[in-house]
Protein backbone atom coordinates (compact mmCIF):
# COMPACT_ATOMS: atom_id res chain seq x y z
CA UNK A 1 0.00 0.00 0.00
CA UNK A 2 1.44 3.39 -0.94
CA UNK A 3 2.25 5.86 1.80
CA UNK A 4 0.72 9.31 2.18
CA UNK A 5 3.51 11.20 0.36
CA UNK A 6 3.17 8.93 -2.65
CA UNK A 7 -0.61 9.38 -2.73
CA UNK A 8 -0.14 13.17 -2.56
CA UNK A 9 1.92 12.92 -5.74
CA UNK A 10 -0.82 10.86 -7.37
CA UNK A 11 -3.38 13.50 -6.36
CA UNK A 12 -1.31 16.30 -7.87
CA UNK A 13 -0.82 14.34 -11.08
CA UNK A 14 -4.52 13.50 -11.26
CA UNK A 15 -5.42 17.20 -10.87
CA UNK A 16 -3.03 18.13 -13.69
CA UNK A 17 -4.43 15.44 -16.00
CA UNK A 18 -7.98 16.47 -15.16
CA UNK A 19 -7.28 20.15 -15.87
CA UNK A 20 -5.66 19.23 -19.19
CA UNK A 21 -8.65 17.05 -20.14
CA UNK A 22 -11.09 19.86 -19.25
CA UNK A 23 -9.13 22.22 -21.51
CA UNK A 24 -9.33 19.73 -24.36
CA UNK A 25 -13.10 19.32 -23.94
CA UNK A 26 -13.59 23.10 -23.94
CA UNK A 27 -11.36 23.42 -27.03
CA UNK A 28 -13.45 20.84 -28.86
CA UNK A 29 -16.57 22.86 -28.13
CA UNK A 30 -15.02 26.15 -29.25
CA UNK A 31 -13.60 24.72 -32.45
CA UNK A 32 -16.91 23.20 -33.48
CA UNK A 33 -16.05 19.51 -33.22
CA UNK A 34 -18.82 17.09 -34.12
CA UNK A 35 -21.21 15.96 -31.42
CA UNK A 36 -19.77 12.43 -31.32
CA UNK A 37 -16.27 13.68 -30.57
CA UNK A 38 -17.54 16.03 -27.88
CA UNK A 39 -19.57 13.22 -26.29
CA UNK A 40 -16.57 10.85 -26.26
CA UNK A 41 -14.41 13.56 -24.74
CA UNK A 42 -17.07 14.30 -22.11
CA UNK A 43 -17.31 10.61 -21.21
CA UNK A 44 -13.54 10.42 -20.86
CA UNK A 45 -13.62 13.53 -18.67
CA UNK A 46 -16.34 11.98 -16.48
CA UNK A 47 -14.21 8.85 -16.05
CA UNK A 48 -11.18 10.95 -15.10
CA UNK A 49 -13.26 12.86 -12.55
CA UNK A 50 -14.40 9.57 -11.04
CA UNK A 51 -10.80 8.36 -10.77
CA UNK A 52 -9.83 11.68 -9.18
CA UNK A 53 -12.56 11.22 -6.55
CA UNK A 54 -11.34 7.68 -5.80
CA UNK A 55 -7.72 8.86 -5.40
CA UNK A 56 -8.83 11.78 -3.21
CA UNK A 57 -10.95 9.50 -1.02
CA UNK A 58 -7.96 7.19 -0.58
CA UNK A 59 -5.75 10.16 0.34
CA UNK A 60 -8.25 11.35 2.95
CA UNK A 61 -8.44 7.86 4.45
CA UNK A 62 -4.65 7.64 4.68
CA UNK A 63 -4.50 11.12 6.19
CA UNK A 64 -7.07 10.13 8.81
CA UNK A 65 -5.17 6.94 9.65
CA UNK A 66 -1.95 8.94 10.05
CA UNK A 67 -3.48 11.11 12.77
CA UNK A 68 -2.12 10.23 16.21
CA UNK A 69 -5.58 9.97 17.80
CA UNK A 70 -7.20 7.95 15.02
CA UNK A 71 -8.74 4.88 16.60
CA UNK A 72 -10.30 3.23 13.61
CA UNK A 73 -13.17 3.52 11.21
CA UNK A 74 -16.20 5.59 12.20
CA UNK A 75 -18.97 3.76 14.07
CA UNK A 76 -21.66 2.18 11.91
CA UNK A 77 -24.84 4.10 11.26
CA UNK A 78 -27.71 3.35 13.64
CA UNK A 79 -30.15 0.74 12.44
CA UNK A 80 -33.49 1.83 11.11
CA UNK A 81 -36.36 1.18 13.47
CA UNK A 82 -39.24 -0.88 12.26
CA UNK A 83 -42.36 1.08 13.20
CA UNK A 84 -44.64 -1.78 12.19
CA UNK A 85 -43.79 -3.50 15.46
CA UNK A 86 -45.43 -0.65 17.34
CA UNK A 87 -48.51 -0.63 15.12
CA UNK A 88 -49.32 -4.34 15.39
CA UNK A 89 -52.09 -5.31 17.80
CA UNK A 90 -50.84 -6.86 21.00
CA UNK A 91 -52.08 -10.34 21.71
CA UNK A 92 -53.78 -10.79 25.08
CA UNK A 93 -54.60 -7.12 25.66
CA UNK A 94 -58.35 -6.41 25.83
CA UNK A 95 -59.61 -3.74 23.50
CA UNK A 96 -56.74 -4.10 21.07
CA UNK A 97 -57.04 -5.82 17.74
CA UNK A 98 -60.01 -6.89 15.70
CA UNK A 99 -62.51 -9.47 16.93
CA UNK A 100 -64.55 -11.60 14.59
CA UNK A 101 -68.18 -12.06 15.71
CA UNK A 102 -70.35 -14.81 14.35
Residue pairs with C-beta under 8 A, 6 or more apart in sequence:
2 10
3 62
4 59
4 62
4 63
4 66
7 55
7 58
7 59
7 62
8 59
10 55
10 59
11 55
11 56
11 59
14 48
14 51
14 52
14 55
14 56
15 52
17 48
18 45
18 48
18 49
18 52
21 41
21 44
21 45
21 48
22 45
24 41
25 38
25 41
25 42
25 45
28 37
28 38
28 41
29 38
33 41
64 70
89 96
89 97
89 98
90 96
90 97
91 97
